Amino acid sequence: MMLYLENPRESSKKLLEIINNFSKVAGYKINPHKSSAFIYITNKAQLQGIEREIPFKLTANIIKYLEVYLPKQTQELYEHNYKTLFKQIKSDLNNWKTIRC
């Protein structure tokens, strides 16, 4: 599951409440300590304060989710995913050509 939250201090508390309610109803346990979050804050003092308040693991630049790299900057999606995948496919095709001949 991926969520985008504004105002992480308040919204993360509400999110934890929703997760706990879901866990009770569905019987699933979600571990927020294993969940990652991007925080768009450049001020290190604010970032450290938020790190102490929310249970999510804070990620600086990139998260890998279902074999897709999700960078903090959406403009980098192409660079991290398409270009890399294209190179791998091209390499595989070249390898198959040499094996086949």
C-alpha positions in Angstrom: 0.0 0.0 0.0 1.3 3.5 -0.8 -0.1 6.6 0.7 0.8 10.3 0.3 0.2 12.3 3.5 0.4 16.0 4.2 1.5 17.2 7.6 3.2 14.0 8.7 3.1 14.7 12.4 -0.7 14.7 12.6 -1.6 12.6 9.6 0.7 9.7 10.7 -1.1 9.5 14.0 -4.4 9.2 12.2 -2.9 6.7 9.8 -1.7 4.5 12.7 -5.2 4.6 14.2 -6.7 3.5 10.8 -4.1 0.7 10.5 -4.9 -0.6 14.0 -8.6 -0.6 13.3 -8.0 -2.4 10.0 -5.9 -5.0 11.8 -8.6 -5.7 14.3 -11.3 -6.1 11.7 -9.3 -8.0 9.0 -7.1 -10.0 11.3 -3.9 -8.8 9.5 -1.0 -7.3 11.4 0.7 -4.4 9.8 4.1 -3.5 11.2 4.7 0.2 10.8 8.3 -0.2 11.8 8.9 -2.1 8.6 7.1 0.5 6.5 8.9 3.3 4.7 8.1 6.9 4.3 9.5 9.8 2.2 9.6 13.0 4.2 9.9 16.1 2.1 11.7 18.3 4.6 15.1 19.8 4.1 15.5 21.2 7.6 17.5 18.5 9.6 16.2 19.6 13.0 12.6 19.2 11.8 13.4 15.9 10.2 15.0 14.5 13.4 11.9 15.7 15.4 9.6 13.8 13.0 11.8 10.7 13.1 11.2 10.5 16.9 7.5 11.0 16.6 6.5 8.6 13.8 7.2 4.9 13.7 7.9 4.6 10.0 11.4 4.1 8.6 12.3 7.3 6.9 13.8 6.9 3.5 16.0 9.6 1.9 15.9 9.0 -1.8 14.4 5.8 -3.2 12.1 2.9 -2.2 11.9 -0.4 -4.1 8.2 -1.6 -4.2 7.2 -4.6 -6.2 10.4 -4.6 -8.2 9.8 -0.9 -9.2 12.1 1.8 -7.9 10.2 4.8 -6.6 12.4 7.8 -6.3 11.5 10.8 -4.2 11.5 12.9 -7.3 9.0 11.5 -9.8 11.1 12.9 -12.7 13.6 10.1 -11.9 11.2 7.3 -12.5 12.3 7.0 -16.1 16.0 6.9 -15.2 15.6 4.3 -12.4 13.2 2.0 -14.1 12.8 2.2 -17.9 16.5 2.8 -18.7 17.6 0.0 -16.5 15.0 -2.4 -17.7 15.8 -1.5 -21.4 19.5 -2.2 -20.9 18.7 -5.6 -19.3 16.3 -6.6 -22.1 18.9 -5.5 -24.7 21.6 -7.5 -22.9 19.4 -10.6 -22.7 18.5 -10.4 -26.4 22.2 -10.2 -27.3 22.9 -13.2 -25.1 20.2 -15.2 -26.7 21.5 -14.4 -30.2 24.9 -15.7 -29.4 23.5 -18.9 -27.7 21.2 -19.6 -30.7 23.9 -19.3 -33.4 
